[in-house]
Amino acid sequence: MPDSTAMAVIDSDYVTRILLRLLNTASPTGFTDHVVHVVGEELEALGIAFEITRRGAMRANLPGRVASPDRSIVGHLDTLGALVKDLKPNGRLAIVSIGTWSARFAEGARVTVFTDHAAHRGTILPLKASGHTYNDEIDTQPVSWDNLEVRIDEPVRDRKDLIDLGFNIGDFIAVDTVPEILPNGFINSRHLDDKAGVAAMLGAAKAIVDRKATLPLDCHLLMTISEEVGSGASSVLHQDVAEMVSVDNGTVAPGQNSQETGVTVAMADSSGPFDYHLTRRMIDLCRENGISHQRDVFRYYRCDSASAVEAGNDIRTALVCFGIDASHGYERTHMNSILSVASLLYHYMQSPPLFERDKEAIGPLEDFPDTASDWEDPATVALTP
């Protein structure tokens, strides 16, 4: 377990409250306006200034002694979900997924379908849902989005009834999170990815505000609204940001080193390795402040950092994670992991710039860092014939 003293600066009651508020706010990718207002209200209550892009990505601003180079911490507000694909003759809705998640985890989910002018409750069911009708066929039908439909809790018998109620192709479907926080600290819920990360970011920001901490340089808290479909932080950065730390989930599974306690520092994801120096700054901060941590590599995973780099931003990136079991399904984490991430972010925001030279986009070789300085014998990092 993480050292409780390392997390003492974080208001755990606040983190719990904002996490539950976020989890109970529908925000599938493309339907994130309301959650932006929710986070905006929290930032205003903390007295933190922020800006919003045309589509709703948020950039909160914590001023430091130096305005440039900036640093940023990024999490995403959007979640998985679904869209109405078709209005079926039997009065039910065919659906397609928003984001990448298995139809296996959609079966049985309670949902809200948002039409142009109303919200309707319903349930995602397999096409063959009743064993009393289909016998063993309920166990042999394929796991596929084509084999799912939404049963609306309205008196509908056919397609015309759906049309009369205002249903249309393309209506957004939000899946109930059903959060449960246990006395022992475990948290079960859908969409902890990445609402637990945003809660950790806000918890760290609150600690900075409460303690009137002086930051060495400006830090921007970025909340993106399209990470689950790949675009993420591609258009919300200041151009002079030199360091960006993404906050997301670390997958707990056989073959992975992530845990549901402490911080998982990602060394690489499917887009490649993260910045050598910034990643080790995260590890050093954990060590210096008694924050339990582990390292991991994610082969089938990418975060907001990838979209920022692919958009042409020349920035150092790192990824720190709270541990999640069954990511993109019925997820579980532990409050200690969220608080550990918040504690790490709190200390990171107060740490000096990684390199003074990074305030300039282009510079000479003389002050460029050299990984060989980490070893007594620099020849150990050179290729020799």
C-alpha positions in Angstrom: 0.0 0.0 0.0 1.2 3.6 -0.6 2.6 5.5 2.4 -0.4 7.4 3.9 1.8 10.3 4.8 2.6 10.8 1.1 -1.1 11.3 0.4 -1.8 13.5 3.5 -1.8 16.7 1.4 -4.7 15.4 -0.7 -8.3 16.0 0.4 -9.6 12.5 0.0 -13.2 13.5 0.8 -13.0 16.0 -2.1 -11.6 13.5 -4.5 -14.3 11.0 -3.6 -17.0 13.7 -4.1 -15.8 14.9 -7.4 -15.2 11.3 -8.6 -18.8 10.4 -7.9 -20.1 13.6 -9.5 -18.1 12.8 -12.7 -19.2 9.2 -12.7 -22.8 10.2 -12.5 -22.5 12.6 -15.4 -23.0 11.1 -18.9 -20.2 11.9 -21.3 -19.7 9.5 -24.1 -17.4 10.9 -26.8 -19.3 13.5 -28.8 -21.7 14.2 -26.0 -19.4 15.9 -23.4 -20.9 19.4 -23.1 -22.5 18.8 -19.7 -19.4 17.3 -18.1 -17.5 20.3 -19.2 -19.9 22.5 -17.3 -19.5 20.2 -14.3 -15.7 20.5 -14.3 -16.0 24.2 -15.0 -18.1 24.6 -11.8 -15.5 22.8 -9.8 -12.6 24.9 -11.2 -14.6 28.1 -10.5 -15.1 26.9 -6.9 -11.4 26.4 -6.5 -10.7 29.9 -8.0 -8.7 28.4 -11.0 -9.1 30.2 -14.3 -9.7 28.2 -17.4 -10.5 28.4 -21.1 -12.5 26.2 -23.4 -11.9 25.4 -27.0 -14.7 25.5 -29.6 -15.6 21.8 -29.1 -15.1 21.8 -25.3 -11.6 20.8 -24.4 -10.6 22.6 -21.2 -7.3 24.3 -20.3 -7.1 25.4 -16.6 -4.3 27.7 -15.7 -2.2 27.5 -12.5 0.3 30.4 -12.7 3.9 30.0 -11.7 6.9 32.3 -11.2 7.8 31.8 -14.9 5.3 31.8 -17.7 7.4 29.9 -20.2 8.2 27.1 -20.8 4.8 25.9 -19.6 4.1 22.4 -18.4 0.8 20.6 -18.6 -1.1 17.6 -17.1 -3.8 16.0 -19.2 -6.7 13.7 -18.6 -9.9 13.0 -20.6 -13.5 13.6 -19.8 -15.0 11.5 -22.5 -16.0 7.9 -22.0 -17.1 4.9 -24.0 -20.7 4.7 -25.1 -22.9 3.8 -28.1 -25.0 5.3 -30.9 -28.3 4.3 -32.4 -27.5 2.5 -35.7 -31.1 1.8 -36.7 -34.8 1.8 -35.6 -35.8 -1.8 -35.8 -39.2 -3.2 -36.9 -39.7 -4.8 -33.5 -39.5 -1.4 -31.7 -36.0 -1.8 -30.5 -32.8 0.0 -31.3 -29.8 -1.4 -33.2 -26.5 0.1 -31.9 -22.8 0.6 -32.6 -20.1 1.4 -30.1 -18.4 4.7 -29.3 -14.8 3.8 -28.6 -13.3 0.4 -28.5 -15.0 -2.0 -26.0 -16.4 -5.4 -26.1 -20.1 -6.1 -26.7 -19.7 -8.7 -23.9 -19.5 -5.9 -21.4 -22.5 -4.1 -22.9 -24.9 -6.9 -22.4 -27.3 -6.2 -19.6 -26.2 -2.6 -19.1 -28.8 0.0 -18.2 -28.6 3.0 -20.4 -30.0 6.5 -21.2 -30.8 7.3 -24.8 -30.7 11.0 -25.6 -33.0 12.0 -28.5 -33.1 15.5 -29.9 -35.6 16.6 -27.2 -35.8 14.0 -24.4 -33.9 11.3 -22.5 -35.3 7.7 -22.3 -34.2 4.8 -20.2 -33.5 1.3 -21.5 -31.4 -1.8 -21.4 -28.9 -3.3 -23.8 -29.8 -6.9 -24.5 -28.6 -9.7 -26.7 -31.0 -10.5 -29.5 -31.7 -13.9 -27.8 -32.2 -12.8 -24.2 -34.6 -15.3 -22.8 -33.6 -18.9 -22.1 -37.3 -19.8 -21.8 -37.7 -18.9 -25.4 -34.3 -19.7 -27.0 -33.0 -22.5 -24.7 -29.3 -23.1 -25.2 -29.1 -20.6 -28.1 -28.6 -17.8 -25.5 -25.2 -19.3 -24.8 -24.1 -20.0 -28.4 -25.0 -16.6 -30.1 -21.8 -14.7 -31.0 -20.5 -11.8 -28.9 -21.0 -9.0 -31.3 -22.5 -5.5 -31.5 -24.6 -6.8 -34.3 -26.2 -9.1 -31.8 -27.3 -6.4 -29.4 -30.3 -4.1 -29.2 -31.7 -1.6 -26.8 -35.1 -2.3 -25.2 -36.6 1.1 -24.5 -38.7 1.5 -21.3 -41.7 3.0 -23.3 -44.8 1.4 -24.8 -43.2 0.7 -28.2 -44.1 -2.2 -30.5 -42.7 -1.1 -33.9 -40.5 1.4 -35.8 -43.4 3.9 -36.0 -43.7 4.0 -32.3 -40.0 4.8 -32.0 -40.3 7.6 -34.6 -43.4 9.0 -32.8 -41.3 9.2 -29.6 -38.6 11.1 -31.3 -35.9 8.4 -31.7 -33.4 8.9 -34.6 -30.4 7.2 -36.0 -27.4 8.7 -34.3 -28.9 9.3 -30.9 -26.3 9.1 -28.2 -26.4 6.3 -25.6 -24.8 6.6 -22.2 -24.1 3.6 -20.1 -24.9 3.7 -16.4 -21.7 3.6 -14.4 -23.2 2.1 -11.2 -20.4 3.3 -8.9 -19.8 1.5 -5.6 -17.1 2.6 -3.1 -16.4 0.0 -0.4 -15.2 0.7 3.1 -11.9 -1.0 2.3 -11.2 1.5 -0.5 -12.0 -0.5 -3.5 -14.1 1.3 -6.2 -16.2 -0.5 -8.8 -17.6 1.4 -11.7 -17.7 1.8 -15.4 -15.8 4.7 -16.8 -13.2 5.0 -14.1 -11.1 5.5 -17.3 -10.5 8.4 -17.1 -12.8 10.1 -14.6 -10.6 8.8 -11.7 -7.7 10.5 -13.5 -9.5 13.8 -13.7 -10.5 13.5 -10.0 -6.8 13.0 -9.1 -5.9 16.1 -11.2 -8.5 18.2 -9.4 -7.5 16.8 -6.1 -3.9 17.8 -6.7 -5.0 21.3 -7.9 -7.1 21.8 -4.7 -4.0 20.9 -2.6 -2.0 23.5 -4.5 -4.7 26.1 -3.9 -5.3 25.2 -0.3 -1.6 25.5 0.6 -1.1 28.6 -1.5 1.9 26.8 -3.0 4.1 28.7 -5.4 4.8 26.9 -8.6 8.1 27.4 -10.4 6.4 27.7 -13.8 2.9 27.9 -15.3 1.1 24.5 -15.2 -2.0 23.9 -17.3 -4.5 21.2 -16.4 -5.9 19.9 -19.7 -9.2 18.0 -20.0 -9.8 16.5 -23.4 -13.1 15.4 -24.9 -12.2 12.8 -27.6 -9.4 10.6 -26.2 -11.5 7.4 -26.6 -11.6 7.9 -30.4 -8.0 8.9 -30.8 -7.8 12.7 -31.2 -7.4 13.6 -27.5 -4.9 16.4 -26.8 -4.2 17.3 -30.4 -5.4 20.9 -30.3 -5.5 22.2 -26.7 -1.8 22.8 -25.9 -0.1 26.2 -25.6 2.7 26.2 -28.2 5.4 26.8 -25.5 4.5 23.7 -23.4 7.7 21.7 -23.0 6.5 18.9 -20.6 3.2 17.1 -20.7 2.2 14.4 -18.2 -0.9 12.3 -19.2 -3.0 10.7 -16.4 -4.9 7.6 -17.4 -5.4 4.0 -16.3 -2.8 1.3 -15.9 -4.2 -2.1 -16.8 -4.1 -4.8 -14.1 -3.9 -8.2 -15.8 -1.6 -11.2 -16.2 1.5 -10.1 -18.0 1.2 -6.5 -16.8 3.0 -5.0 -13.8 0.3 -2.4 -12.9 -1.4 -2.6 -9.5 -4.6 -1.2 -8.0 -2.4 0.5 -5.4 0.2 3.2 -5.8 1.2 4.9 -9.1 2.0 3.0 -12.3 4.6 4.9 -14.3 4.3 3.8 -18.0 7.6 3.4 -19.8 5.9 3.0 -23.2 2.5 2.4 -24.9 1.6 1.3 -28.4 2.8 4.7 -29.8 6.3 4.0 -28.4 8.5 4.9 -25.4 7.8 8.0 -23.4 10.4 10.7 -22.8 13.4 9.2 -21.0 14.0 12.2 -18.7 10.4 13.2 -17.9 9.5 9.5 -17.1 12.4 9.3 -14.7 11.5 12.6 -13.1 8.1 10.9 -12.2 9.9 7.9 -10.8 12.3 10.1 -8.8 9.4 12.2 -7.4 7.7 9.0 -6.2 10.9 7.8 -4.5 11.6 11.2 -2.9 8.1 11.6 -1.5 7.4 8.0 -0.4 4.8 7.3 -3.0 4.4 3.6 -3.8 5.0 3.0 -7.5 5.8 0.4 -10.2 6.7 0.6 -13.9 4.8 -1.0 -16.8 4.6 -1.2 -20.6 1.3 -1.2 -22.5 1.3 -2.8 -25.9 -2.4 -2.3 -26.9 -3.0 1.2 -25.4 -2.4 4.8 -26.3 -3.1 8.0 -24.3 -3.5 11.7 -24.9 0.3 12.1 -25.3 0.3 10.3 -28.6 -2.3 12.6 -30.2 -0.3 15.7 -29.0 2.9 14.5 -30.5 1.3 13.3 -33.7 -0.2 16.8 -34.1 3.3 18.1 -34.4 4.0 19.3 -30.9 7.7 19.0 -29.9 7.1 18.2 -26.2 8.5 15.7 -23.6 5.7 13.3 -22.6 5.1 10.9 -19.7 2.2 8.8 -18.5 1.3 8.1 -14.9 -1.6 5.8 -14.1 -4.0 4.7 -11.4 -4.4 0.9 -11.6 -7.6 -0.6 -13.2 -8.7 -4.2 -13.3 -10.9 -5.1 -16.3 -10.3 -1.8 -18.3 -13.2 -0.8 -20.7 -15.4 -3.3 -18.9 -16.7 -3.4 -15.3 -13.7 -1.6 -14.0 -12.2 -1.6 -10.5 -9.5 0.5 -8.8 -8.6 1.4 -5.2 -8.8 4.9 -3.7 -5.1 4.6 -2.6 -4.1 4.5 -6.2 -6.1 7.6 -7.1 -4.7 9.5 -4.1 -1.2 8.4 -4.9 -1.5 9.8 -8.4 -2.9 13.0 -7.0 0.1 13.2 -4.6 2.6 12.7 -7.4 0.9 15.4 -9.5 1.0 17.8 -6.5 4.7 17.3 -6.1 5.4 17.4 -9.9 3.7 20.8 -10.2 6.1 22.2 -7.6 9.2 20.6 -9.1 11.7 22.7 -11.1 11.7 22.6 -15.0 13.2 19.4 -16.3 15.7 21.4 -18.4 16.1 25.2 -18.6 17.1 24.8 -22.3 13.6 23.6 -23.1 12.2 27.1 -22.9 13.6 27.4 -26.5 12.3 25.3 -29.3 15.7 25.1 -30.9 19.1 25.2 -29.1 22.8 24.2 -29.4 24.3 20.8 -28.6 26.3 22.1 -25.6 23.3 22.1 -23.1 21.4 19.2 -24.6 21.0 16.4 -22.0 23.0 13.1 -22.5 21.8 9.8 -21.1 25.4 8.7 -20.8 25.7 11.0 -17.8 23.6 8.5 -15.8 26.5 5.9 -15.9 30.0 6.1 -14.6 31.4 4.8 -17.9 29.7 6.6 -20.8 31.1 4.0 -23.2 28.4 1.6 -21.9 25.8 3.4 -23.9 27.8 3.5 -27.1 27.8 0.9 -29.8 31.3 -0.6 -30.2 32.5 -2.8 -33.0 
